Every structure is written in structure tokens, then in C-alpha cells.
Amino acid sequence: MNRPWLTQYPEGVPHDVAPEQYRSLAALLEESFKHNAREPVCVCMEQWMSYGELDGLSAAMGAWLQGRGLVPGARVAIMLPNVPQFLITMAAIVRAGYTVVNVNPLYTARELEHQLRDSGAQAIVILENFAHTLEEVIDKTSVEHVVVASLGDQLGFWYGRWITFAVRHLAK
């Protein structure tokens, strides 16, 4: 198979991962946080996040989820586009011992209701732009906990506030 993206990998980055070296995805995350704390894990709108920052944010969010009384293995839905909040949420869910239910943010109310009911998700993290869809169906699902994220949440104080303002008031 042709894998042209490998030409973009920095020197020293392996082209393949031996999955048997990790007992779980949580173990892979923990090792990555430990060995790469100062390295960048992602960038969004020129705002970089390090593995160390992801470690702290996802640990805090995971603790918050555990504080809601969810049992190990509980399903937590993520209805976010490709933004840093997705990475934080996914890592938090995995580290807290829950199951990720990935939800397409462009789902219609009918599609969202089906996915939430079928998965049995008890919590959801959703971008505010899509919360109106959840509002239409939440009473027909087992979702008890909702976290609403804004686009600018992880984009720095001033830039993040400006982006959130623009999305809420200018991009209509």
C-alpha cells in the first residue's frame, strides 16, 4: 500500500506501531504524556497544545466525569468537529475508564436520537453550534450530563473570546 504521508514524518518517528506493546489505549496515552510532555500534540488556528497540557486538561475532565457518578464502562458521546476539545474529551473518557461514542456533529435530530439511544450514552460533550439538535431529542435518550463547548475554548483568552463572539453573533 502506498503511504505518501510517511514522507512528512520527522526523523525518528516510526512508520508503524506495534499494538501489542500497549495493554490499552489509556496506557498509550499515559506513556505519550510522560515522554512527550513538552512536545506539541496539536495546533488549531495557530494555537499549539502540548502533550503536557493535554495531560492536565484531560485528567481534569476525566475527574469531572467520574464525579458525576458514571460507572466504569459507561458510554460518553462526543459531538465535536476536529477541534482541540475533541482530543481533550476523547483522552478524558478513555483515561476515566469510559467508552467513547463518536457522534457526527452534522447529524439530524432523528440520527442523533438513534445514535444516543442505541449506544446508551449517559453523557455528551457537544459544541454549542449543535446543541439545538440535542435539545430536540435529549428527553428521549438516557443522557443525564451535558457539557457544552465553545469553538474558542482552547484558542487563548482574547482570540478564543473573539472567535466565540464571531461564531455566536456574526456568522449567522
Summary of the structure (lengths in Angstrom):
residues: 172
radius of gyration: 17.5
end to end distance: 43.6
largest distance: 51.3
contacts: 473
relative contact order: 0.12
helix: 52%
strand: 16%
